[in-house]
Amino acid sequence: MTVMVLGATGGIGAATARAFAAAGDTLFLSGRNEARLLTLSRELGAQARATDLGYESHVRALFEGLPATLDTLVYAAGAALPGPLAEADPAQVRAVWNANYFGALWMLKHGLRHLNTGGRVYLLGARPELTTARGFAQYAASKAALARAADIARLEHRSLGFTLVLPPAVDTGLWTQVGRVPKGALAPAAVAQAIVADRAGPPQAELRVES
């Protein structure tokens, strides 16, 4: 099986890449941190291309350069950058929406045509009950937009499966933008293993990863 992981240099993305590699799949990786991406691709024997997912042209070029069709797409990019609505910073707002929504939108626009029939798409979402908090307006809104886009994608591409992955708190670098990691947060590998296990079964709209 051929798998592309976007956001592969983040905690969940890297863990997911390793989990699919351990299952013997062929990997294509993308991320913004070129040095980290190169290290990961060498570790896993994967092909990789550094990409800024906020730019449609970058995402289009990523998929146009693929040497093969895909069976699975995983969108694991994300950003939080919390702050009060009254102090919303335009650059930070754009960064959050580019990572959480627009990058996924460009992936869906340009990537789905490269998926084989029966292909699967995994989108890292967020549980509303965990993100409805002061300072998280942009994060919560962008993740809600992603969930609704997944609903429409299912209607428009019935030969493919779209799964919104909904983990609890996960111990990743994202918490450096927020504060300390919550007690009991899951390891990224737990989310990765849940995705790989789910890929072996029939598609479902949501994958709620439990602690």
Accessible surface in RSA format (square Angstrom, percent):
REM  Atomic radii and reference values for relative SASA: ProtOr
REM  Chains: A
REM  Algorithm: Lee & Richards
REM  Probe-radius: 1.40
REM  Slices: 20
REM RES _ NUM      All-atoms   Total-Side   Main-Chain    Non-polar    All polar
REM                ABS   REL    ABS   REL    ABS   REL    ABS   REL    ABS   REL
RES MET A   1    88.03  45.6  40.02  26.5  48.01 114.3  36.04  30.6  51.99  68.9
RES THR A   2    26.67  19.0  26.67  27.0   0.00   0.0  26.39  35.4   0.28   0.4
RES VAL A   3     0.00   0.0   0.00   0.0   0.00   0.0   0.00   0.0   0.00   0.0
RES MET A   4     1.23   0.6   1.23   0.8   0.00   0.0   1.23   1.0   0.00   0.0
RES VAL A   5     0.00   0.0   0.00   0.0   0.00   0.0   0.00   0.0   0.00   0.0
RES LEU A   6     0.00   0.0   0.00   0.0   0.00   0.0   0.00   0.0   0.00   0.0
RES GLY A   7     8.84  10.9   0.00   N/A   8.84  10.9   8.25  22.6   0.59   1.3
RES ALA A   8     0.00   0.0   0.00   0.0   0.00   0.0   0.00   0.0   0.00   0.0
RES THR A   9    17.54  12.5  12.56  12.7   4.98  11.9   0.80   1.1  16.73  25.3
RES GLY A  10    34.04  42.0   0.00   N/A  34.04  42.0  31.83  87.3   2.21   5.0
RES GLY A  11    30.92  38.1   0.00   N/A  30.92  38.1  19.00  52.1  11.92  26.7
RES ILE A  12    23.97  13.6  21.83  16.3   2.14   5.1  21.83  15.7   2.14   5.8
RES GLY A  13     0.35   0.4   0.00   N/A   0.35   0.4   0.00   0.0   0.35   0.8
RES ALA A  14    14.35  13.2  14.35  22.1   0.00   0.0  14.35  20.2   0.00   0.0
RES ALA A  15    14.09  13.0   8.88  13.7   5.21  11.9  11.46  16.1   2.63   7.0
RES THR A  16     0.00   0.0   0.00   0.0   0.00   0.0   0.00   0.0   0.00   0.0
RES ALA A  17     0.00   0.0   0.00   0.0   0.00   0.0   0.00   0.0   0.00   0.0
RES ARG A  18   108.51  45.6 103.98  53.0   4.53  10.8  43.59  59.6  64.92  39.3
RES ALA A  19     8.14   7.5   1.65   2.5   6.49  14.8   4.85   6.8   3.29   8.7
RES PHE A  20     0.55   0.3   0.55   0.3   0.00   0.0   0.55   0.3   0.00   0.0
RES ALA A  21    27.61  25.4  11.76  18.1  15.85  36.1  12.68  17.9  14.93  39.5
RES ALA A  22    92.12  84.7  47.39  73.1  44.73 101.7  60.22  84.8  31.90  84.5
RES ALA A  23    63.02  57.9  21.78  33.6  41.24  93.8  34.96  49.2  28.06  74.3
RES GLY A  24    65.43  80.7   0.00   N/A  65.43  80.7  34.34  94.2  31.10  69.6
RES ASP A  25    24.63  17.3  11.76  11.7  12.87  30.4   0.27   0.6  24.36  24.3
RES THR A  26    72.97  51.9  66.78  67.7   6.19  14.8  38.45  51.6  34.53  52.2
RES LEU A  27     7.05   3.9   2.26   1.6   4.79  12.0   2.26   1.6   4.79  12.9
RES PHE A  28    10.70   5.4  10.70   6.6   0.00   0.0  10.70   6.5   0.00   0.0
RES LEU A  29     1.42   0.8   0.00   0.0   1.42   3.6   0.00   0.0   1.42   3.8
RES SER A  30     0.02   0.0   0.02   0.0   0.00   0.0   0.00   0.0   0.02   0.0
RES GLY A  31     2.25   2.8   0.00   N/A   2.25   2.8   2.25   6.2   0.00   0.0
RES ARG A  32   177.76  74.6 153.03  78.0  24.73  58.9  51.76  70.7 126.00  76.4
RES ASN A  33    61.14  42.2  52.24  50.5   8.90  21.4  20.02  48.2  41.12  39.7
RES GLU A  34   122.46  70.3 117.72  89.1   4.74  11.3  35.20  68.1  87.26  71.2
RES ALA A  35    75.36  69.3  63.40  97.8  11.96  27.2  70.70  99.6   4.66  12.3
RES ARG A  36   135.56  56.9 128.83  65.7   6.73  16.0  44.51  60.8  91.05  55.2
RES LEU A  37     3.86   2.1   3.86   2.8   0.00   0.0   3.86   2.7   0.00   0.0
RES LEU A  38    84.45  47.0  82.72  59.2   1.73   4.3  84.21  59.1   0.24   0.6
RES THR A  39    91.92  65.4  87.94  89.2   3.98   9.5  62.56  84.0  29.36  44.4
RES LEU A  40     8.18   4.6   6.46   4.6   1.71   4.3   7.83   5.5   0.35   0.9
RES SER A  41     7.49   6.3   6.59   8.8   0.90   2.1   1.36   2.9   6.13   8.6
RES ARG A  42   178.10  74.8 149.64  76.3  28.46  67.8  59.33  81.1 118.77  72.0
RES GLU A  43    98.57  56.6  59.31  44.9  39.26  93.5  45.49  88.0  53.08  43.3
RES LEU A  44    38.36  21.4  13.06   9.3  25.31  63.6  18.43  12.9  19.94  53.7
RES GLY A  45    74.05  91.3   0.00   N/A  74.05  91.3  38.73 106.3  35.32  79.1
RES ALA A  46    16.13  14.8   0.03   0.1  16.10  36.6   2.23   3.1  13.90  36.8
RES GLN A  47   101.08  56.5  95.18  69.6   5.90  14.0  42.56  90.6  58.52  44.4
RES ALA A  48    46.21  42.5   6.64  10.2  39.58  90.0  10.02  14.1  36.19  95.9
RES ARG A  49   116.83  49.1 111.02  56.6   5.81  13.8  41.61  56.9  75.23  45.6
RES ALA A  50    40.70  37.4  17.85  27.6  22.84  52.0  18.15  25.6  22.54  59.7
RES THR A  51     6.07   4.3   1.26   1.3   4.80  11.4   4.54   6.1   1.53   2.3
RES ASP A  52    38.93  27.3  35.67  35.5   3.26   7.7  10.46  24.6  28.46  28.4
RES LEU A  53    10.71   6.0  10.20   7.3   0.51   1.3  10.20   7.2   0.51   1.4
RES GLY A  54    20.23  24.9   0.00   N/A  20.23  24.9   1.12   3.1  19.11  42.8
RES TYR A  55   128.35  59.9 125.91  71.6   2.44   6.3  80.01  60.1  48.34  59.6
RES GLU A  56    44.28  25.4  38.63  29.2   5.65  13.4  10.62  20.5  33.66  27.5
RES SER A  57    54.64  46.2  48.42  64.6   6.22  14.3  33.05  70.4  21.59  30.2
RES HIS A  58    79.01  43.2  72.79  50.6   6.22  15.9  47.32  48.8  31.69  36.9
RES VAL A  59     0.00   0.0   0.00   0.0   0.00   0.0   0.00   0.0   0.00   0.0
RES ARG A  60    93.14  39.1  92.97  47.4   0.17   0.4  22.31  30.5  70.83  42.9
RES ALA A  61    30.68  28.2  27.98  43.2   2.69   6.1  29.26  41.2   1.41   3.7
RES LEU A  62     8.32   4.6   5.70   4.1   2.63   6.6   5.70   4.0   2.63   7.1
RES PHE A  63     1.09   0.5   0.79   0.5   0.29   0.8   0.79   0.5   0.29   0.8
RES GLU A  64   122.53  70.3  90.93  68.8  31.60  75.2  41.63  80.5  80.90  66.0
RES GLY A  65    52.99  65.3   0.00   N/A  52.99  65.3  28.07  77.0  24.92  55.8
RES LEU A  66    28.87  16.1   6.01   4.3  22.87  57.5   6.55   4.6  22.32  60.1
RES PRO A  67    91.37  66.6  48.61  44.3  42.77 155.5  60.90  50.3  30.47 189.4
RES ALA A  68    46.68  42.9  32.61  50.3  14.07  32.0  44.85  63.2   1.83   4.8
RES THR A  69    74.46  53.0  69.46  70.4   4.99  11.9  52.02  69.9  22.44  33.9
RES LEU A  70     0.00   0.0   0.00   0.0   0.00   0.0   0.00   0.0   0.00   0.0
RES ASP A  71    33.19  23.2  33.15  33.0   0.04   0.1   4.03   9.5  29.16  29.1
RES THR A  72     0.00   0.0   0.00   0.0   0.00   0.0   0.00   0.0   0.00   0.0
RES LEU A  73     0.00   0.0   0.00   0.0   0.00   0.0   0.00   0.0   0.00   0.0
RES VAL A  74     0.00   0.0   0.00   0.0   0.00   0.0   0.00   0.0   0.00   0.0
RES TYR A  75     1.26   0.6   1.26   0.7   0.00   0.0   1.26   0.9   0.00   0.0
RES ALA A  76    15.19  14.0   0.00   0.0  15.19  34.6   0.00   0.0  15.19  40.3
RES ALA A  77    15.72  14.4   9.88  15.3   5.83  13.3  14.75  20.8   0.96   2.5
RES GLY A  78    36.92  45.5   0.00   N/A  36.92  45.5  10.38  28.5  26.54  59.4
RES ALA A  79    11.13  10.2  11.13  17.2   0.00   0.0  11.13  15.7   0.00   0.0
RES ALA A  80     1.93   1.8   0.93   1.4   1.00   2.3   0.93   1.3   1.00   2.7
RES LEU A  81    53.27  29.7  41.07  29.4  12.19  30.6  44.33  31.1   8.94  24.1
RES PRO A  82    40.06  29.2  17.97  16.4  22.09  80.3  19.70  16.3  20.36 126.5
RES GLY A  83    34.11  42.1   0.00   N/A  34.11  42.1  23.26  63.8  10.85  24.3
RES PRO A  84    71.98  52.5  66.99  61.1   4.99  18.1  71.36  58.9   0.61   3.8
RES LEU A  85   128.40  71.5 108.55  77.7  19.86  49.9 109.72  77.1  18.69  50.3
RES ALA A  86   104.89  96.4  59.25  91.4  45.64 103.8  72.50 102.1  32.39  85.8
RES GLU A  87   130.47  74.9 103.88  78.6  26.59  63.3  42.76  82.7  87.71  71.6
RES ALA A  88    54.75  50.3  24.51  37.8  30.24  68.8  31.84  44.8  22.91  60.7
RES ASP A  89    63.19  44.3  57.63  57.4   5.56  13.2  18.90  44.5  44.29  44.2
RES PRO A  90    87.13  63.5  80.32  73.2   6.82  24.8  86.75  71.6   0.38   2.4
RES ALA A  91    60.26  55.4  52.70  81.3   7.56  17.2  54.29  76.5   5.97  15.8
RES GLN A  92    83.21  46.5  82.18  60.1   1.03   2.5  17.41  37.1  65.80  49.9
RES VAL A  93    39.25  25.8  38.58  34.9   0.67   1.6  39.24  34.1   0.00   0.0
RES ARG A  94   144.43  60.6 141.48  72.1   2.96   7.0  64.59  88.3  79.85  48.4
RES ALA A  95    40.20  37.0  31.00  47.8   9.20  20.9  37.16  52.3   3.03   8.0
RES VAL A  96     1.06   0.7   1.06   1.0   0.00   0.0   1.06   0.9   0.00   0.0
RES TRP A  97    56.55  22.7  56.55  27.4   0.00   0.0  53.51  28.5   3.04   4.9
RES ASN A  98    51.19  35.3  50.97  49.3   0.23   0.5   8.28  19.9  42.91  41.5
RES ALA A  99    20.38  18.7  15.79  24.4   4.58  10.4  20.22  28.5   0.16   0.4
RES ASN A 100     0.30   0.2   0.00   0.0   0.30   0.7   0.19   0.5   0.11   0.1
RES TYR A 101    41.08  19.2  41.08  23.4   0.00   0.0  12.07   9.1  29.01  35.8
RES PHE A 102    75.25  37.6  75.25  46.6   0.00   0.0  75.25  45.6   0.00   0.0
RES GLY A 103     0.00   0.0   0.00   N/A   0.00   0.0   0.00   0.0   0.00   0.0
RES ALA A 104     0.39   0.4   0.39   0.6   0.00   0.0   0.39   0.5   0.00   0.0
RES LEU A 105    55.00  30.6  53.54  38.3   1.47   3.7  54.49  38.3   0.52   1.4
RES TRP A 106    48.69  19.5  48.69  23.6   0.00   0.0  47.30  25.2   1.39   2.3
RES MET A 107     0.00   0.0   0.00   0.0   0.00   0.0   0.00   0.0   0.00   0.0
RES LEU A 108    18.30  10.2  14.38  10.3   3.92   9.9  14.62  10.3   3.68   9.9
RES LYS A 109   109.43  53.4  89.12  54.7  20.31  48.4  63.50  57.2  45.93  48.9
RES HIS A 110    12.74   7.0  12.09   8.4   0.65   1.7  10.51  10.8   2.22   2.6
RES GLY A 111     0.00   0.0   0.00   N/A   0.00   0.0   0.00   0.0   0.00   0.0
RES LEU A 112    12.86   7.2   7.04   5.0   5.82  14.6   7.39   5.2   5.46  14.7
RES ARG A 113   169.03  71.0 127.83  65.2  41.20  98.1  63.48  86.8 105.55  64.0
RES HIS A 114    42.54  23.2  41.50  28.8   1.04   2.7  26.86  27.7  15.68  18.2
RES LEU A 115    16.42   9.1   0.00   0.0  16.42  41.3   0.00   0.0  16.42  44.2
RES ASN A 116    56.01  38.6  50.77  49.1   5.24  12.6  22.66  54.5  33.35  32.2
RES THR A 117   125.64  89.4  95.96  97.3  29.69  70.7  61.91  83.2  63.73  96.3
RES GLY A 118    44.28  54.6   0.00   N/A  44.28  54.6  31.28  85.9  13.00  29.1
RES GLY A 119     1.64   2.0   0.00   N/A   1.64   2.0   1.52   4.2   0.13   0.3
RES ARG A 120     9.06   3.8   9.06   4.6   0.00   0.0   2.43   3.3   6.63   4.0
RES VAL A 121     0.28   0.2   0.00   0.0   0.28   0.7   0.00   0.0   0.28   0.8
RES TYR A 122     0.01   0.0   0.01   0.0   0.00   0.0   0.01   0.0   0.00   0.0
RES LEU A 123     0.01   0.0   0.01   0.0   0.00   0.0   0.01   0.0   0.00   0.0
RES LEU A 124     9.48   5.3   8.96   6.4   0.52   1.3   8.96   6.3   0.52   1.4
RES GLY A 125     6.95   8.6   0.00   N/A   6.95   8.6   0.27   0.8   6.67  14.9
RES ALA A 126    18.23  16.8   4.03   6.2  14.20  32.3   6.95   9.8  11.28  29.9
RES ARG A 127    22.28   9.4  21.01  10.7   1.27   3.0   0.00   0.0  22.28  13.5
RES PRO A 128    90.73  66.1  87.20  79.5   3.53  12.8  90.73  74.9   0.00   0.0
RES GLU A 129   109.48  62.9  74.97  56.7  34.50  82.2  63.61 123.0  45.87  37.4
RES LEU A 130    99.43  55.4  68.84  49.3  30.58  76.9  73.30  51.5  26.12  70.3
RES THR A 131    14.34  10.2  12.97  13.1   1.38   3.3   9.87  13.3   4.48   6.8
RES THR A 132   116.87  83.1  89.88  91.1  27.00  64.3  76.14 102.3  40.73  61.6
RES ALA A 133    58.76  54.0  36.22  55.9  22.53  51.3  47.98  67.6  10.77  28.5
RES ARG A 134   239.47 100.5 211.82 108.0  27.64  65.8  90.75 124.0 148.71  90.1
RES GLY A 135    21.59  26.6   0.00   N/A  21.59  26.6   7.92  21.7  13.67  30.6
RES PHE A 136    39.14  19.6  37.89  23.5   1.25   3.2  39.14  23.7   0.00   0.0
RES ALA A 137    35.32  32.5  21.24  32.8  14.09  32.0  31.77  44.7   3.56   9.4
RES GLN A 138    44.98  25.2  44.68  32.7   0.30   0.7  18.24  38.8  26.73  20.3
RES TYR A 139    27.38  12.8  26.72  15.2   0.66   1.7   7.74   5.8  19.64  24.2
RES ALA A 140    27.76  25.5  22.72  35.1   5.03  11.5  23.50  33.1   4.26  11.3
RES ALA A 141    45.89  42.2  35.17  54.3  10.73  24.4  42.65  60.1   3.24   8.6
RES SER A 142     0.00   0.0   0.00   0.0   0.00   0.0   0.00   0.0   0.00   0.0
RES LYS A 143    14.25   7.0  11.22   6.9   3.03   7.2   4.70   4.2   9.55  10.2
RES ALA A 144    51.93  47.7  43.99  67.9   7.94  18.1  50.83  71.6   1.10   2.9
RES ALA A 145    28.47  26.2  18.00  27.8  10.47  23.8  25.65  36.1   2.82   7.5
RES LEU A 146     1.02   0.6   1.02   0.7   0.00   0.0   1.02   0.7   0.00   0.0
RES ALA A 147    11.68  10.7  10.49  16.2   1.19   2.7  10.49  14.8   1.19   3.2
RES ARG A 148   140.38  58.9 139.86  71.3   0.51   1.2  75.63 103.4  64.75  39.2
RES ALA A 149    20.64  19.0  10.68  16.5   9.96  22.7  17.46  24.6   3.18   8.4
RES ALA A 150     0.24   0.2   0.24   0.4   0.00   0.0   0.24   0.3   0.00   0.0
RES ASP A 151    53.55  37.5  49.48  49.2   4.07   9.6  21.97  51.7  31.58  31.5
RES ILE A 152    87.81  50.0  87.81  65.4   0.00   0.0  87.81  63.2   0.00   0.0
RES ALA A 153     7.27   6.7   4.63   7.1   2.64   6.0   6.82   9.6   0.45   1.2
RES ARG A 154    57.70  24.2  52.98  27.0   4.72  11.2  43.49  59.4  14.22   8.6
RES LEU A 155   105.66  58.8  91.53  65.5  14.13  35.5  91.56  64.3  14.10  38.0
RES GLU A 156   121.78  69.9  88.70  67.1  33.08  78.8  36.07  69.8  85.70  70.0
RES HIS A 157    67.72  37.0  62.30  43.3   5.42  13.9  39.12  40.3  28.60  33.3
RES ARG A 158   188.15  79.0 153.05  78.0  35.10  83.6  68.26  93.3 119.89  72.7
RES SER A 159    67.68  57.2  47.61  63.5  20.07  46.2  39.88  84.9  27.80  38.9
RES LEU A 160    22.14  12.3   7.78   5.6  14.35  36.1  10.26   7.2  11.87  31.9
RES GLY A 161     6.97   8.6   0.00   N/A   6.97   8.6   4.59  12.6   2.38   5.3
RES PHE A 162     3.58   1.8   0.00   0.0   3.58   9.3   0.00   0.0   3.58  10.3
RES THR A 163     0.36   0.3   0.33   0.3   0.02   0.1   0.00   0.0   0.36   0.5
RES LEU A 164    13.13   7.3  13.13   9.4   0.00   0.0  13.13   9.2   0.00   0.0
RES VAL A 165     0.00   0.0   0.00   0.0   0.00   0.0   0.00   0.0   0.00   0.0
RES LEU A 166     5.76   3.2   5.76   4.1   0.00   0.0   5.76   4.0   0.00   0.0
RES PRO A 167    13.10   9.5   8.80   8.0   4.30  15.6   8.80   7.3   4.30  26.7
RES PRO A 168    28.24  20.6  22.97  20.9   5.26  19.1  23.53  19.4   4.70  29.2
RES ALA A 169    29.98  27.6  19.71  30.4  10.27  23.4  27.89  39.3   2.09   5.5
RES VAL A 170    10.99   7.2   6.52   5.9   4.46  10.8   6.52   5.7   4.46  12.1
RES ASP A 171    72.03  50.5  64.31  64.0   7.71  18.2   6.53  15.4  65.50  65.3
RES THR A 172    24.82  17.7  13.82  14.0  11.00  26.2  14.64  19.7  10.18  15.4
RES GLY A 173    51.24  63.2   0.00   N/A  51.24  63.2  37.77 103.7  13.47  30.2
RES LEU A 174    48.99  27.3  42.09  30.1   6.90  17.4  44.89  31.5   4.10  11.0
RES TRP A 175    54.13  21.7  53.97  26.1   0.16   0.4  50.65  27.0   3.48   5.6
RES THR A 176   122.05  86.8  84.09  85.3  37.96  90.5  76.77 103.1  45.28  68.5
RES GLN A 177    68.22  38.1  42.01  30.7  26.21  62.4  21.18  45.1  47.05  35.7
RES VAL A 178    51.82  34.1  20.30  18.4  31.52  76.0  22.02  19.1  29.80  80.8
RES GLY A 179    43.04  53.1   0.00   N/A  43.04  53.1  36.91 101.3   6.13  13.7
RES ARG A 180   207.94  87.3 184.86  94.2  23.08  54.9  84.76 115.8 123.18  74.7
RES VAL A 181    53.02  34.9  39.84  36.1  13.18  31.8  39.84  34.6  13.18  35.7
RES PRO A 182    45.30  33.0  35.03  31.9  10.27  37.3  42.18  34.8   3.12  19.4
RES LYS A 183   206.59 100.8 171.12 105.0  35.47  84.5 122.73 110.5  83.86  89.3
RES GLY A 184    64.76  79.9   0.00   N/A  64.76  79.9  40.93 112.3  23.84  53.4
RES ALA A 185    25.67  23.6   1.28   2.0  24.39  55.5   3.65   5.1  22.02  58.3
RES LEU A 186    24.76  13.8  22.72  16.3   2.04   5.1  24.65  17.3   0.11   0.3
RES ALA A 187    56.83  52.2  49.15  75.9   7.68  17.5  51.02  71.9   5.80  15.4
RES PRO A 188    27.30  19.9  27.30  24.9   0.00   0.0  27.30  22.5   0.00   0.0
RES ALA A 189    55.50  51.0  54.19  83.6   1.31   3.0  54.49  76.7   1.00   2.7
RES ALA A 190    41.22  37.9  27.19  42.0  14.04  31.9  35.56  50.1   5.66  15.0
RES VAL A 191     0.00   0.0   0.00   0.0   0.00   0.0   0.00   0.0   0.00   0.0
RES ALA A 192     0.63   0.6   0.63   1.0   0.00   0.0   0.63   0.9   0.00   0.0
RES GLN A 193   102.21  57.2  99.97  73.1   2.24   5.3  39.84  84.8  62.38  47.3
RES ALA A 194    24.32  22.4  14.28  22.0  10.05  22.9  22.44  31.6   1.88   5.0
RES ILE A 195     0.00   0.0   0.00   0.0   0.00   0.0   0.00   0.0   0.00   0.0
RES VAL A 196    28.83  19.0  25.44  23.0   3.39   8.2  25.44  22.1   3.39   9.2
RES ALA A 197    71.04  65.3  51.00  78.7  20.04  45.6  59.98  84.5  11.06  29.3
RES ASP A 198    15.71  11.0   5.48   5.5  10.23  24.2  10.85  25.5   4.86   4.8
RES ARG A 199    37.53  15.8  32.75  16.7   4.79  11.4   3.66   5.0  33.87  20.5
RES ALA A 200    97.63  89.8  52.13  80.4  45.50 103.5  64.83  91.3  32.80  86.9
RES GLY A 201    29.90  36.9   0.00   N/A  29.90  36.9  24.28  66.6   5.61  12.6
RES PRO A 202   114.32  83.3 102.13  93.1  12.19  44.3 109.24  90.2   5.09  31.6
RES PRO A 203    79.83  58.2  58.68  53.5  21.16  76.9  58.84  48.6  20.99 130.5
RES GLN A 204    80.74  45.1  72.06  52.7   8.68  20.7  30.91  65.8  49.84  37.8
RES ALA A 205    51.84  47.7  41.92  64.7   9.92  22.6  43.15  60.8   8.69  23.0
RES GLU A 206    83.45  47.9  73.70  55.8   9.75  23.2  21.09  40.8  62.36  50.9
RES LEU A 207    22.50  12.5  21.82  15.6   0.68   1.7  22.50  15.8   0.00   0.0
RES ARG A 208   104.88  44.0  86.39  44.0  18.48  44.0  40.95  56.0  63.93  38.7
RES VAL A 209     9.84   6.5   6.59   6.0   3.25   7.8   9.84   8.6   0.00   0.0
RES GLU A 210   113.77  65.3  92.99  70.4  20.77  49.5  55.59 107.5  58.17  47.5
RES SER A 211   109.59  92.6  52.62  70.2  56.97 131.2  39.63  84.4  69.96  98.0
END  Absolute sums over single chains surface
CHAIN  1 A    10086.1       7608.0       2478.2       5802.7       4283.4
END  Absolute sums over all chains
TOTAL         10086.1       7608.0       2478.2       5802.7       4283.4
